[in-house]
Amino acid sequence: MNLALIHDRLYIKSFWENRISADSQHAESEETRMNKSALKKLREEWVVRLENRNKHLKKLNDGFVRKAKTEKSADQT
């Protein structure tokens, strides 16, 4: 084999190994950053708040509907 081809292969192999290593390190640091972020906790808190708000509004709406039905049935009698 030609010495230049061997050198080129080794250079290309080491280039891609370094690139993969750098990308892996970047992915790990990004995952660590995301895990430290408070965004996930805030989203969970907002989901709970929205669920509670929706439950409250549904109870209010159900109460108004029930009240309207009883008034309507009282008017008919």
PQR file with spaces between the fields and no chain letter, atoms N, CA, C, O and H, PARSE charges and radii, in Angstrom:
ATOM       1  N    MET     1       0.824   -1.183    0.000 -0.4000 1.5000
ATOM       2  CA   MET     1       0.000    0.000    0.000 -0.0000 2.0000
ATOM       3  C    MET     1       0.866    1.243    0.000  0.5500 1.7000
ATOM       4  O    MET     1       1.994    1.255    0.492 -0.5500 1.4000
ATOM       5  N    ASN     2       0.322    2.232   -0.542 -0.4000 1.5000
ATOM       6  CA   ASN     2       1.022    3.500   -0.618 -0.0000 2.0000
ATOM       7  C    ASN     2       1.007    4.180    0.751  0.5500 1.7000
ATOM       8  O    ASN     2      -0.026    4.209    1.419 -0.5500 1.4000
ATOM       9  H    ASN     2      -0.595    2.222   -0.942  0.4000 1.0000
ATOM      10  N    LEU     3       2.117    4.710    1.157 -0.4000 1.5000
ATOM      11  CA   LEU     3       2.237    5.367    2.461 -0.0000 2.0000
ATOM      12  C    LEU     3       1.314    6.579    2.570  0.5500 1.7000
ATOM      13  O    LEU     3       0.797    6.871    3.649 -0.5500 1.4000
ATOM      14  H    LEU     3       2.956    4.687    0.614  0.4000 1.0000
ATOM      15  N    ALA     4       1.109    7.272    1.475 -0.4000 1.5000
ATOM      16  CA   ALA     4       0.217    8.436    1.483 -0.0000 2.0000
ATOM      17  C    ALA     4      -1.216    8.009    1.748  0.5500 1.7000
ATOM      18  O    ALA     4      -1.938    8.702    2.466 -0.5500 1.4000
ATOM      19  H    ALA     4       1.528    7.034    0.599  0.4000 1.0000
ATOM      20  N    LEU     5      -1.653    6.870    1.180 -0.4000 1.5000
ATOM      21  CA   LEU     5      -3.016    6.384    1.420 -0.0000 2.0000
ATOM      22  C    LEU     5      -3.220    5.994    2.875  0.5500 1.7000
ATOM      23  O    LEU     5      -4.269    6.262    3.460 -0.5500 1.4000
ATOM      24  H    LEU     5      -1.067    6.307    0.597  0.4000 1.0000
ATOM      25  N    ILE     6      -2.200    5.354    3.456 -0.4000 1.5000
ATOM      26  CA   ILE     6      -2.297    4.959    4.870 -0.0000 2.0000
ATOM      27  C    ILE     6      -2.395    6.217    5.737  0.5500 1.7000
ATOM      28  O    ILE     6      -3.206    6.289    6.660 -0.5500 1.4000
ATOM      29  H    ILE     6      -1.348    5.136    2.981  0.4000 1.0000
ATOM      30  N    HIS     7      -1.562    7.195    5.426 -0.4000 1.5000
ATOM      31  CA   HIS     7      -1.596    8.450    6.185 -0.0000 2.0000
ATOM      32  C    HIS     7      -2.962    9.130    6.050  0.5500 1.7000
ATOM      33  O    HIS     7      -3.511    9.619    7.036 -0.5500 1.4000
ATOM      34  H    HIS     7      -0.903    7.136    4.677  0.4000 1.0000
ATOM      35  N    ASP     8      -3.509    9.160    4.833 -0.4000 1.5000
ATOM      36  CA   ASP     8      -4.823    9.765    4.614 -0.0000 2.0000
ATOM      37  C    ASP     8      -5.903    9.028    5.383  0.5500 1.7000
ATOM      38  O    ASP     8      -6.785    9.655    5.972 -0.5500 1.4000
ATOM      39  H    ASP     8      -3.062    8.762    4.031  0.4000 1.0000
ATOM      40  N    ARG     9      -5.844    7.709    5.384 -0.4000 1.5000
ATOM      41  CA   ARG     9      -6.848    6.924    6.118 -0.0000 2.0000
ATOM      42  C    ARG     9      -6.764    7.191    7.614  0.5500 1.7000
ATOM      43  O    ARG     9      -7.783    7.372    8.281 -0.5500 1.4000
ATOM      44  H    ARG     9      -5.128    7.200    4.906  0.4000 1.0000
ATOM      45  N    LEU    10      -5.539    7.214    8.133 -0.4000 1.5000
ATOM      46  CA   LEU    10      -5.367    7.490    9.561 -0.0000 2.0000
ATOM      47  C    LEU    10      -5.835    8.899    9.902  0.5500 1.7000
ATOM      48  O    LEU    10      -6.446    9.121   10.947 -0.5500 1.4000
ATOM      49  H    LEU    10      -4.711    7.067    7.591  0.4000 1.0000
ATOM      50  N    TYR    11      -5.547    9.848    9.020 -0.4000 1.5000
ATOM      51  CA   TYR    11      -5.981   11.224    9.250 -0.0000 2.0000
ATOM      52  C    TYR    11      -7.510   11.318    9.249  0.5500 1.7000
ATOM      53  O    TYR    11      -8.102   11.953   10.122 -0.5500 1.4000
ATOM      54  H    TYR    11      -5.050    9.668    8.171  0.4000 1.0000
ATOM      55  N    ILE    12      -8.125   10.694    8.285 -0.4000 1.5000
ATOM      56  CA   ILE    12      -9.594   10.723    8.197 -0.0000 2.0000
ATOM      57  C    ILE    12     -10.216   10.023    9.404  0.5500 1.7000
ATOM      58  O    ILE    12     -11.190   10.506    9.982 -0.5500 1.4000
ATOM      59  H    ILE    12      -7.644   10.178    7.576  0.4000 1.0000
ATOM      60  N    LYS    13      -9.633    8.863    9.778 -0.4000 1.5000
ATOM      61  CA   LYS    13     -10.152    8.125   10.940 -0.0000 2.0000
ATOM      62  C    LYS    13     -10.030    8.970   12.211  0.5500 1.7000
ATOM      63  O    LYS    13     -10.986    9.076   12.980 -0.5500 1.4000
ATOM      64  H    LYS    13      -8.842    8.471    9.308  0.4000 1.0000
ATOM      65  N    SER    14      -8.863    9.567   12.430 -0.4000 1.5000
ATOM      66  CA   SER    14      -8.679   10.366   13.645 -0.0000 2.0000
ATOM      67  C    SER    14      -9.566   11.618   13.605  0.5500 1.7000
ATOM      68  O    SER    14     -10.077   12.043   14.641 -0.5500 1.4000
ATOM      69  H    SER    14      -8.087    9.481   11.805  0.4000 1.0000
ATOM      70  N    PHE    15      -9.749   12.204   12.428 -0.4000 1.5000
ATOM      71  CA   PHE    15     -10.622   13.369   12.294 -0.0000 2.0000
ATOM      72  C    PHE    15     -12.032   13.025   12.747  0.5500 1.7000
ATOM      73  O    PHE    15     -12.617   13.760   13.542 -0.5500 1.4000
ATOM      74  H    PHE    15      -9.333   11.858   11.586  0.4000 1.0000
ATOM      75  N    TRP    16     -12.591   11.922   12.258 -0.4000 1.5000
ATOM      76  CA   TRP    16     -13.965   11.561   12.601 -0.0000 2.0000
ATOM      77  C    TRP    16     -14.085   11.093   14.045  0.5500 1.7000
ATOM      78  O    TRP    16     -15.105   11.334   14.690 -0.5500 1.4000
ATOM      79  H    TRP    16     -12.116   11.324   11.612  0.4000 1.0000
ATOM      80  N    GLU    17     -13.050   10.425   14.560 -0.4000 1.5000
ATOM      81  CA   GLU    17     -13.086   10.033   15.972 -0.0000 2.0000
ATOM      82  C    GLU    17     -13.101   11.271   16.864  0.5500 1.7000
ATOM      83  O    GLU    17     -13.835   11.324   17.850 -0.5500 1.4000
ATOM      84  H    GLU    17     -12.221   10.229   14.036  0.4000 1.0000
ATOM      85  N    ASN    18     -12.285   12.264   16.511 -0.4000 1.5000
ATOM      86  CA   ASN    18     -12.280   13.514   17.289 -0.0000 2.0000
ATOM      87  C    ASN    18     -13.616   14.235   17.172  0.5500 1.7000
ATOM      88  O    ASN    18     -14.130   14.778   18.150 -0.5500 1.4000
ATOM      89  H    ASN    18     -11.689   12.221   15.709  0.4000 1.0000
ATOM      90  N    ARG    19     -14.160   14.234   15.989 -0.4000 1.5000
ATOM      91  CA   ARG    19     -15.453   14.904   15.759 -0.0000 2.0000
ATOM      92  C    ARG    19     -16.557   14.231   16.571  0.5500 1.7000
ATOM      93  O    ARG    19     -17.370   14.907   17.201 -0.5500 1.4000
ATOM      94  H    ARG    19     -13.743   13.793   15.195  0.4000 1.0000
ATOM      95  N    ILE    20     -16.583   12.902   16.554 -0.4000 1.5000
ATOM      96  CA   ILE    20     -17.590   12.155   17.320 -0.0000 2.0000
ATOM      97  C    ILE    20     -17.411   12.400   18.812  0.5500 1.7000
ATOM      98  O    ILE    20     -18.388   12.577   19.540 -0.5500 1.4000
ATOM      99  H    ILE    20     -15.923   12.352   16.042  0.4000 1.0000
ATOM     100  N    SER    21     -16.169   12.411   19.261 -0.4000 1.5000
ATOM     101  CA   SER    21     -15.895   12.664   20.681 -0.0000 2.0000
ATOM     102  C    SER    21     -16.367   14.058   21.087  0.5500 1.7000
ATOM     103  O    SER    21     -16.990   14.227   22.135 -0.5500 1.4000
ATOM     104  H    SER    21     -15.376   12.268   18.670  0.4000 1.0000
ATOM     105  N    ALA    22     -16.071   15.044   20.262 -0.4000 1.5000
ATOM     106  CA   ALA    22     -16.488   16.419   20.567 -0.0000 2.0000
ATOM     107  C    ALA    22     -18.004   16.535   20.575  0.5500 1.7000
ATOM     108  O    ALA    22     -18.567   17.202   21.443 -0.5500 1.4000
ATOM     109  H    ALA    22     -15.565   14.907   19.411  0.4000 1.0000
ATOM     110  N    ASP    23     -18.667   15.901   19.628 -0.4000 1.5000
ATOM     111  CA   ASP    23     -20.134   15.937   19.588 -0.0000 2.0000
ATOM     112  C    ASP    23     -20.743   15.240   20.798  0.5500 1.7000
ATOM     113  O    ASP    23     -21.744   15.700   21.347 -0.5500 1.4000
ATOM     114  H    ASP    23     -18.210   15.359   18.923  0.4000 1.0000
ATOM     115  N    SER    24     -20.138   14.128   21.212 -0.4000 1.5000
ATOM     116  CA   SER    24     -20.634   13.410   22.394 -0.0000 2.0000
ATOM     117  C    SER    24     -20.504   14.268   23.646  0.5500 1.7000
ATOM     118  O    SER    24     -21.415   14.325   24.473 -0.5500 1.4000
ATOM     119  H    SER    24     -19.325   13.754   20.766  0.4000 1.0000
ATOM     120  N    GLN    25     -19.354   14.938   23.775 -0.4000 1.5000
ATOM     121  CA   GLN    25     -19.150   15.817   24.930 -0.0000 2.0000
ATOM     122  C    GLN    25     -20.140   16.974   24.919  0.5500 1.7000
ATOM     123  O    GLN    25     -20.672   17.362   25.959 -0.5500 1.4000
ATOM     124  H    GLN    25     -18.614   14.892   23.104  0.4000 1.0000
ATOM     125  N    HIS    26     -20.380   17.516   23.741 -0.4000 1.5000
ATOM     126  CA   HIS    26     -21.345   18.617   23.625 -0.0000 2.0000
ATOM     127  C    HIS    26     -22.746   18.141   24.008  0.5500 1.7000
ATOM     128  O    HIS    26     -23.481   18.851   24.694 -0.5500 1.4000
ATOM     129  H    HIS    26     -19.948   17.201   22.896  0.4000 1.0000
ATOM     130  N    ALA    27     -23.115   16.938   23.564 -0.4000 1.5000
ATOM     131  CA   ALA    27     -24.438   16.398   23.891 -0.0000 2.0000
ATOM     132  C    ALA    27     -24.570   16.168   25.395  0.5500 1.7000
ATOM     133  O    ALA    27     -25.616   16.450   25.981 -0.5500 1.4000
ATOM     134  H    ALA    27     -22.518   16.361   23.006  0.4000 1.0000
ATOM     135  N    GLU    28     -23.524   15.663   26.009 -0.4000 1.5000
ATOM     136  CA   GLU    28     -23.558   15.439   27.460 -0.0000 2.0000
ATOM     137  C    GLU    28     -23.682   16.754   28.221  0.5500 1.7000
ATOM     138  O    GLU    28     -24.460   16.858   29.170 -0.5500 1.4000
ATOM     139  H    GLU    28     -22.675   15.434   25.533  0.4000 1.0000
ATOM     140  N    SER    29     -22.916   17.756   27.802 -0.4000 1.5000
ATOM     141  CA   SER    29     -22.990   19.045   28.500 -0.0000 2.0000
ATOM     142  C    SER    29     -24.362   19.694   28.299  0.5500 1.7000
ATOM     143  O    SER    29     -24.883   20.342   29.207 -0.5500 1.4000
ATOM     144  H    SER    29     -22.284   17.671   27.031  0.4000 1.0000
ATOM     145  N    GLU    30     -24.942   19.521   27.117 -0.4000 1.5000
ATOM     146  CA   GLU    30     -26.278   20.063   26.856 -0.0000 2.0000
ATOM     147  C    GLU    30     -27.324   19.349   27.712  0.5500 1.7000
ATOM     148  O    GLU    30     -28.238   19.983   28.239 -0.5500 1.4000
ATOM     149  H    GLU    30     -24.519   18.995   26.379  0.4000 1.0000
ATOM     150  N    GLU    31     -27.189   18.038   27.847 -0.4000 1.5000
ATOM     151  CA   GLU    31     -28.126   17.282   28.691 -0.0000 2.0000
ATOM     152  C    GLU    31     -27.995   17.704   30.152  0.5500 1.7000
ATOM     153  O    GLU    31     -28.996   17.836   30.855 -0.5500 1.4000
ATOM     154  H    GLU    31     -26.446   17.522   27.419  0.4000 1.0000
ATOM     155  N    THR    32     -26.773   17.912   30.602 -0.4000 1.5000
ATOM     156  CA   THR    32     -26.551   18.376   31.977 -0.0000 2.0000
ATOM     157  C    THR    32     -27.179   19.743   32.185  0.5500 1.7000
ATOM     158  O    THR    32     -27.817   19.992   33.208 -0.5500 1.4000
ATOM     159  H    THR    32     -25.960   17.804   30.031  0.4000 1.0000
ATOM     160  N    ARG    33     -26.997   20.628   31.210 -0.4000 1.5000
ATOM     161  CA   ARG    33     -27.576   21.966   31.301 -0.0000 2.0000
ATOM     162  C    ARG    33     -29.097   21.901   31.368  0.5500 1.7000
ATOM     163  O    ARG    33     -29.720   22.611   32.157 -0.5500 1.4000
ATOM     164  H    ARG    33     -26.478   20.426   30.379  0.4000 1.0000
ATOM     165  N    MET    34     -29.689   21.050   30.543 -0.4000 1.5000
ATOM     166  CA   MET    34     -31.147   20.918   30.524 -0.0000 2.0000
ATOM     167  C    MET    34     -31.663   20.347   31.844  0.5500 1.7000
ATOM     168  O    MET    34     -32.720   20.753   32.327 -0.5500 1.4000
ATOM     169  H    MET    34     -29.183   20.472   29.902  0.4000 1.0000
ATOM     170  N    ASN    35     -30.915   19.403   32.428 -0.4000 1.5000
ATOM     171  CA   ASN    35     -31.346   18.823   33.705 -0.0000 2.0000
ATOM     172  C    ASN    35     -31.266   19.845   34.838  0.5500 1.7000
ATOM     173  O    ASN    35     -32.056   19.783   35.780 -0.5500 1.4000
ATOM     174  H    ASN    35     -30.056   19.074   32.036  0.4000 1.0000
ATOM     175  N    LYS    36     -30.331   20.773   34.758 -0.4000 1.5000
ATOM     176  CA   LYS    36     -30.206   21.806   35.777 -0.0000 2.0000
ATOM     177  C    LYS    36     -31.240   22.911   35.592  0.5500 1.7000
ATOM     178  O    LYS    36     -31.497   23.685   36.514 -0.5500 1.4000
ATOM     179  H    LYS    36     -29.689   20.823   33.993  0.4000 1.0000
ATOM     180  N    SER    37     -31.815   22.983   34.432 -0.4000 1.5000
ATOM     181  CA   SER    37     -32.750   24.060   34.113 -0.0000 2.0000
ATOM     182  C    SER    37     -34.021   23.939   34.951  0.5500 1.7000
ATOM     183  O    SER    37     -34.482   22.839   35.255 -0.5500 1.4000
ATOM     184  H    SER    37     -31.606   22.354   33.683  0.4000 1.0000
ATOM     185  N    ALA    38     -34.566   25.075   35.309 -0.4000 1.5000
ATOM     186  CA   ALA    38     -35.805   25.110   36.088 -0.0000 2.0000
ATOM     187  C    ALA    38     -37.032   25.060   35.183  0.5500 1.7000
ATOM     188  O    ALA    38     -38.162   25.021   35.668 -0.5500 1.4000
ATOM     189  H    ALA    38     -34.191   25.969   35.062  0.4000 1.0000
ATOM     190  N    LEU    39     -36.814   25.061   33.885 -0.4000 1.5000
ATOM     191  CA   LEU    39     -37.927   25.120   32.943 -0.0000 2.0000
ATOM     192  C    LEU    39     -38.874   23.930   33.097  0.5500 1.7000
ATOM     193  O    LEU    39     -40.092   24.103   33.047 -0.5500 1.4000
ATOM     194  H    LEU    39     -35.895   25.093   33.490  0.4000 1.0000
ATOM     195  N    LYS    40     -38.339   22.742   33.281 -0.4000 1.5000
ATOM     196  CA   LYS    40     -39.181   21.550   33.423 -0.0000 2.0000
ATOM     197  C    LYS    40     -40.081   21.674   34.656  0.5500 1.7000
ATOM     198  O    LYS    40     -41.271   21.363   34.599 -0.5500 1.4000
ATOM     199  H    LYS    40     -37.350   22.601   33.321  0.4000 1.0000
ATOM     200  N    LYS    41     -39.509   22.125   35.757 -0.4000 1.5000
ATOM     201  CA   LYS    41     -40.282   22.294   36.991 -0.0000 2.0000
ATOM     202  C    LYS    41     -41.356   23.355   36.804  0.5500 1.7000
ATOM     203  O    LYS    41     -42.489   23.175   37.250 -0.5500 1.4000
ATOM     204  H    LYS    41     -38.543   22.378   35.804  0.4000 1.0000
ATOM     205  N    LEU    42     -41.012   24.455   36.152 -0.4000 1.5000
ATOM     206  CA   LEU    42     -41.993   25.513   35.914 -0.0000 2.0000
ATOM     207  C    LEU    42     -43.141   25.018   35.036  0.5500 1.7000
ATOM     208  O    LEU    42     -44.305   25.326   35.294 -0.5500 1.4000
ATOM     209  H    LEU    42     -40.092   24.601   35.790  0.4000 1.0000
ATOM     210  N    ARG    43     -42.811   24.257   34.009 -0.4000 1.5000
ATOM     211  CA   ARG    43     -43.867   23.716   33.148 -0.0000 2.0000
ATOM     212  C    ARG    43     -44.804   22.807   33.930  0.5500 1.7000
ATOM     213  O    ARG    43     -46.022   22.867   33.761 -0.5500 1.4000
ATOM     214  H    ARG    43     -41.865   24.007   33.800  0.4000 1.0000
ATOM     215  N    GLU    44     -44.234   21.964   34.787 -0.4000 1.5000
ATOM     216  CA   GLU    44     -45.071   21.076   35.601 -0.0000 2.0000
ATOM     217  C    GLU    44     -45.982   21.881   36.528  0.5500 1.7000
ATOM     218  O    GLU    44     -47.152   21.542   36.698 -0.5500 1.4000
ATOM     219  H    GLU    44     -43.244   21.915   34.924  0.4000 1.0000
ATOM     220  N    GLU    45     -45.446   22.945   37.124 -0.4000 1.5000
ATOM     221  CA   GLU    45     -46.258   23.785   38.003 -0.0000 2.0000
ATOM     222  C    GLU    45     -47.394   24.451   37.229  0.5500 1.7000
ATOM     223  O    GLU    45     -48.519   24.537   37.721 -0.5500 1.4000
ATOM     224  H    GLU    45     -44.495   23.221   36.986  0.4000 1.0000
ATOM     225  N    TRP    46     -47.096   24.922   36.016 -0.4000 1.5000
ATOM     226  CA   TRP    46     -48.138   25.565   35.207 -0.0000 2.0000
ATOM     227  C    TRP    46     -49.198   24.570   34.773  0.5500 1.7000
ATOM     228  O    TRP    46     -50.373   24.924   34.679 -0.5500 1.4000
ATOM     229  H    TRP    46     -46.182   24.853   35.616  0.4000 1.0000
ATOM     230  N    VAL    47     -48.806   23.337   34.508 -0.4000 1.5000
ATOM     231  CA   VAL    47     -49.791   22.309   34.145 -0.0000 2.0000
ATOM     232  C    VAL    47     -50.739   22.083   35.311  0.5500 1.7000
ATOM     233  O    VAL    47     -51.950   21.980   35.119 -0.5500 1.4000
ATOM     234  H    VAL    47     -47.852   23.049   34.584  0.4000 1.0000
ATOM     235  N    VAL    48     -50.194   22.006   36.516 -0.4000 1.5000
ATOM     236  CA   VAL    48     -51.031   21.814   37.706 -0.0000 2.0000
ATOM     237  C    VAL    48     -51.966   23.008   37.878  0.5500 1.7000
ATOM     238  O    VAL    48     -53.152   22.830   38.154 -0.5500 1.4000
ATOM     239  H    VAL    48     -49.210   22.090   36.672  0.4000 1.0000
ATOM     240  N    ARG    49     -51.438   24.229   37.717 -0.4000 1.5000
ATOM     241  CA   ARG    49     -52.281   25.424   37.847 -0.0000 2.0000
ATOM     242  C    ARG    49     -53.408   25.438   36.813  0.5500 1.7000
ATOM     243  O    ARG    49     -54.554   25.754   37.133 -0.5500 1.4000
ATOM     244  H    ARG    49     -50.474   24.373   37.492  0.4000 1.0000
ATOM     245  N    LEU    50     -53.071   25.094   35.580 -0.4000 1.5000
ATOM     246  CA   LEU    50     -54.095   25.083   34.533 -0.0000 2.0000
ATOM     247  C    LEU    50     -55.147   24.002   34.782  0.5500 1.7000
ATOM     248  O    LEU    50     -56.335   24.221   34.541 -0.5500 1.4000
ATOM     249  H    LEU    50     -52.140   24.838   35.320  0.4000 1.0000
ATOM     250  N    GLU    51     -54.713   22.840   35.261 -0.4000 1.5000
ATOM     251  CA   GLU    51     -55.677   21.786   35.570 -0.0000 2.0000
ATOM     252  C    GLU    51     -56.626   22.238   36.678  0.5500 1.7000
ATOM     253  O    GLU    51     -57.836   22.024   36.592 -0.5500 1.4000
ATOM     254  H    GLU    51     -53.748   22.662   35.457  0.4000 1.0000
ATOM     255  N    ASN    52     -56.074   22.862   37.716 -0.4000 1.5000
ATOM     256  CA   ASN    52     -56.920   23.345   38.816 -0.0000 2.0000
ATOM     257  C    ASN    52     -57.882   24.424   38.331  0.5500 1.7000
ATOM     258  O    ASN    52     -59.050   24.444   38.721 -0.5500 1.4000
ATOM     259  H    ASN    52     -55.092   23.036   37.786  0.4000 1.0000
ATOM     260  N    ARG    53     -57.389   25.316   37.481 -0.4000 1.5000
ATOM     261  CA   ARG    53     -58.244   26.377   36.935 -0.0000 2.0000
ATOM     262  C    ARG    53     -59.370   25.779   36.090  0.5500 1.7000
ATOM     263  O    ARG    53     -60.523   26.197   36.197 -0.5500 1.4000
ATOM     264  H    ARG    53     -56.440   25.299   37.164  0.4000 1.0000
ATOM     265  N    ASN    54     -59.031   24.808   35.260 -0.4000 1.5000
ATOM     266  CA   ASN    54     -60.053   24.168   34.430 -0.0000 2.0000
ATOM     267  C    ASN    54     -61.106   23.445   35.274  0.5500 1.7000
ATOM     268  O    ASN    54     -62.297   23.485   34.965 -0.5500 1.4000
ATOM     269  H    ASN    54     -58.095   24.468   35.174  0.4000 1.0000
ATOM     270  N    LYS    55     -60.648   22.782   36.345 -0.4000 1.5000
ATOM     271  CA   LYS    55     -61.601   22.111   37.238 -0.0000 2.0000
ATOM     272  C    LYS    55     -62.540   23.131   37.881  0.5500 1.7000
ATOM     273  O    LYS    55     -63.748   22.913   37.969 -0.5500 1.4000
ATOM     274  H    LYS    55     -59.681   22.750   36.596  0.4000 1.0000
ATOM     275  N    HIS    56     -61.965   24.247   38.328 -0.4000 1.5000
ATOM     276  CA   HIS    56     -62.767   25.288   38.967 -0.0000 2.0000
ATOM     277  C    HIS    56     -63.797   25.859   37.984  0.5500 1.7000
ATOM     278  O    HIS    56     -64.969   26.017   38.325 -0.5500 1.4000
ATOM     279  H    HIS    56     -60.983   24.425   38.257  0.4000 1.0000
ATOM     280  N    LEU    57     -63.346   26.166   36.762 -0.4000 1.5000
ATOM     281  CA   LEU    57     -64.264   26.715   35.764 -0.0000 2.0000
ATOM     282  C    LEU    57     -65.351   25.715   35.392  0.5500 1.7000
ATOM     283  O    LEU    57     -66.497   26.096   35.153 -0.5500 1.4000
ATOM     284  H    LEU    57     -62.393   26.038   36.485  0.4000 1.0000
ATOM     285  N    LYS    58     -64.991   24.437   35.344 -0.4000 1.5000
ATOM     286  CA   LYS    58     -65.993   23.411   35.030 -0.0000 2.0000
ATOM     287  C    LYS    58     -67.032   23.329   36.139  0.5500 1.7000
ATOM     288  O    LYS    58     -68.223   23.191   35.861 -0.5500 1.4000
ATOM     289  H    LYS    58     -64.060   24.128   35.538  0.4000 1.0000
ATOM     290  N    LYS    59     -66.595   23.414   37.393 -0.4000 1.5000
ATOM     291  CA   LYS    59     -67.548   23.387   38.510 -0.0000 2.0000
ATOM     292  C    LYS    59     -68.483   24.596   38.445  0.5500 1.7000
ATOM     293  O    LYS    59     -69.691   24.472   38.648 -0.5500 1.4000
ATOM     294  H    LYS    59     -65.627   23.527   37.619  0.4000 1.0000
ATOM     295  N    LEU    60     -67.905   25.765   38.157 -0.4000 1.5000
ATOM     296  CA   LEU    60     -68.743   26.965   38.036 -0.0000 2.0000
ATOM     297  C    LEU    60     -69.765   26.808   36.916  0.5500 1.7000
ATOM     298  O    LEU    60     -70.944   27.117   37.092 -0.5500 1.4000
ATOM     299  H    LEU    60     -66.924   25.866   37.992  0.4000 1.0000
ATOM     300  N    ASN    61     -69.310   26.330   35.774 -0.4000 1.5000
ATOM     301  CA   ASN    61     -70.197   26.148   34.628 -0.0000 2.0000
ATOM     302  C    ASN    61     -71.284   25.123   34.948  0.5500 1.7000
ATOM     303  O    ASN    61     -72.454   25.335   34.626 -0.5500 1.4000
ATOM     304  H    ASN    61     -68.353   26.079   35.631  0.4000 1.0000
ATOM     305  N    ASP    62     -70.904   24.026   35.573 -0.4000 1.5000
ATOM     306  CA   ASP    62     -71.894   23.016   35.942 -0.0000 2.0000
ATOM     307  C    ASP    62     -72.918   23.586   36.919  0.5500 1.7000
ATOM     308  O    ASP    62     -74.103   23.262   36.847 -0.5500 1.4000
ATOM     309  H    ASP    62     -69.954   23.855   35.834  0.4000 1.0000
ATOM     310  N    GLY    63     -72.449   24.440   37.836 -0.4000 1.5000
ATOM     311  CA   GLY    63     -73.361   25.068   38.789 -0.0000 2.0000
ATOM     312  C    GLY    63     -74.343   26.000   38.090  0.5500 1.7000
ATOM     313  O    GLY    63     -75.528   26.008   38.422 -0.5500 1.4000
ATOM     314  H    GLY    63     -71.486   24.703   37.895  0.4000 1.0000
ATOM     315  N    PHE    64     -73.866   26.781   37.130 -0.4000 1.5000
ATOM     316  CA   PHE    64     -74.753   27.668   36.379 -0.0000 2.0000
ATOM     317  C    PHE    64     -75.763   26.877   35.558  0.5500 1.7000
ATOM     318  O    PHE    64     -76.934   27.249   35.489 -0.5500 1.4000
ATOM     319  H    PHE    64     -72.903   26.774   36.861  0.4000 1.0000
ATOM     320  N    VAL    65     -75.322   25.797   34.941 -0.4000 1.5000
ATOM     321  CA   VAL    65     -76.223   24.966   34.131 -0.0000 2.0000
ATOM     322  C    VAL    65     -77.283   24.335   35.030  0.5500 1.7000
ATOM     323  O    VAL    65     -78.465   24.321   34.686 -0.5500 1.4000
ATOM     324  H    VAL    65     -74.370   25.495   34.997  0.4000 1.0000
ATOM     325  N    ARG    66     -76.868   23.822   36.164 -0.4000 1.5000
ATOM     326  CA   ARG    66     -77.812   23.200   37.098 -0.0000 2.0000
ATOM     327  C    ARG    66     -78.820   24.227   37.605  0.5500 1.7000
ATOM     328  O    ARG    66     -80.014   23.945   37.716 -0.5500 1.4000
ATOM     329  H    ARG    66     -75.908   23.833   36.444  0.4000 1.0000
ATOM     330  N    LYS    67     -78.313   25.434   37.914 -0.4000 1.5000
ATOM     331  CA   LYS    67     -79.197   26.496   38.399 -0.0000 2.0000
ATOM     332  C    LYS    67     -80.198   26.906   37.313  0.5500 1.7000
ATOM     333  O    LYS    67     -81.375   27.132   37.596 -0.5500 1.4000
ATOM     334  H    LYS    67     -77.344   25.663   37.825  0.4000 1.0000
ATOM     335  N    ALA    68     -79.723   26.999   36.082 -0.4000 1.5000
ATOM     336  CA   ALA    68     -80.603   27.378   34.970 -0.0000 2.0000
ATOM     337  C    ALA    68     -81.671   26.308   34.748  0.5500 1.7000
ATOM     338  O    ALA    68     -82.822   26.636   34.459 -0.5500 1.4000
ATOM     339  H    ALA    68     -78.768   26.817   35.852  0.4000 1.0000
ATOM     340  N    LYS    69     -81.304   25.046   34.878 -0.4000 1.5000
ATOM     341  CA   LYS    69     -82.277   23.962   34.680 -0.0000 2.0000
ATOM     342  C    LYS    69     -83.333   23.988   35.791  0.5500 1.7000
ATOM     343  O    LYS    69     -84.519   23.793   35.525 -0.5500 1.4000
ATOM     344  H    LYS    69     -80.369   24.780   35.112  0.4000 1.0000
ATOM     345  N    THR    70     -82.908   24.225   37.018 -0.4000 1.5000
ATOM     346  CA   THR    70     -83.891   24.250   38.108 -0.0000 2.0000
ATOM     347  C    THR    70     -84.812   25.451   37.977  0.5500 1.7000
ATOM     348  O    THR    70     -86.005   25.343   38.262 -0.5500 1.4000
ATOM     349  H    THR    70     -81.944   24.383   37.234  0.4000 1.0000
ATOM     350  N    GLU    71     -84.280   26.604   37.547 -0.4000 1.5000
ATOM     351  CA   GLU    71     -85.119   27.768   37.338 -0.0000 2.0000
ATOM     352  C    GLU    71     -86.114   27.546   36.195  0.5500 1.7000
ATOM     353  O    GLU    71     -87.274   27.953   36.265 -0.5500 1.4000
ATOM     354  H    GLU    71     -83.311   26.691   37.316  0.4000 1.0000
ATOM     355  N    LYS    72     -85.627   26.894   35.152 -0.4000 1.5000
ATOM     356  CA   LYS    72     -86.495   26.626   33.986 -0.0000 2.0000
ATOM     357  C    LYS    72     -87.609   25.656   34.369  0.5500 1.7000
ATOM     358  O    LYS    72     -88.762   25.841   33.979 -0.5500 1.4000
ATOM     359  H    LYS    72     -84.685   26.564   35.095  0.4000 1.0000
ATOM     360  N    SER    73     -87.260   24.622   35.134 -0.4000 1.5000
ATOM     361  CA   SER    73     -88.291   23.656   35.527 -0.0000 2.0000
ATOM     362  C    SER    73     -89.254   24.301   36.542  0.5500 1.7000
ATOM     363  O    SER    73     -90.432   23.945   36.566 -0.5500 1.4000
ATOM     364  H    SER    73     -86.324   24.472   35.450  0.4000 1.0000
ATOM     365  N    ALA    74     -88.783   25.238   37.379 -0.4000 1.5000
ATOM     366  CA   ALA    74     -89.663   25.920   38.322 -0.0000 2.0000
ATOM     367  C    ALA    74     -90.613   26.854   37.587  0.5500 1.7000
ATOM     368  O    ALA    74     -91.768   27.006   37.985 -0.5500 1.4000
ATOM     369  H    ALA    74     -87.826   25.527   37.360  0.4000 1.0000
ATOM     370  N    ASP    75     -90.133   27.481   36.514 -0.4000 1.5000
ATOM     371  CA   ASP    75     -90.975   28.375   35.715 -0.0000 2.0000
ATOM     372  C    ASP    75     -92.050   27.602   34.976  0.5500 1.7000
ATOM     373  O    ASP    75     -93.143   28.129   34.765 -0.5500 1.4000
ATOM     374  H    ASP    75     -89.195   27.358   36.190  0.4000 1.0000
ATOM     375  N    GLN    76     -91.780   26.394   34.586 -0.4000 1.5000
ATOM     376  CA   GLN    76     -92.734   25.595   33.818 -0.0000 2.0000
ATOM     377  C    GLN    76     -93.866   25.071   34.686  0.5500 1.7000
ATOM     378  O    GLN    76     -94.953   24.781   34.186 -0.5500 1.4000
ATOM     379  H    GLN    76     -90.893   25.967   34.758  0.4000 1.0000
ATOM     380  N    THR    77     -93.621   24.952   35.958 -0.4000 1.5000
ATOM     381  CA   THR    77     -94.680   24.429   36.839 -0.0000 2.0000
ATOM     382  C    THR    77     -95.580   25.480   37.371  0.5500 1.7000
ATOM     383  O    THR    77     -96.509   25.176   38.120 -0.5500 1.4000
ATOM     384  H    THR    77     -92.738   25.187   36.365  0.4000 1.0000
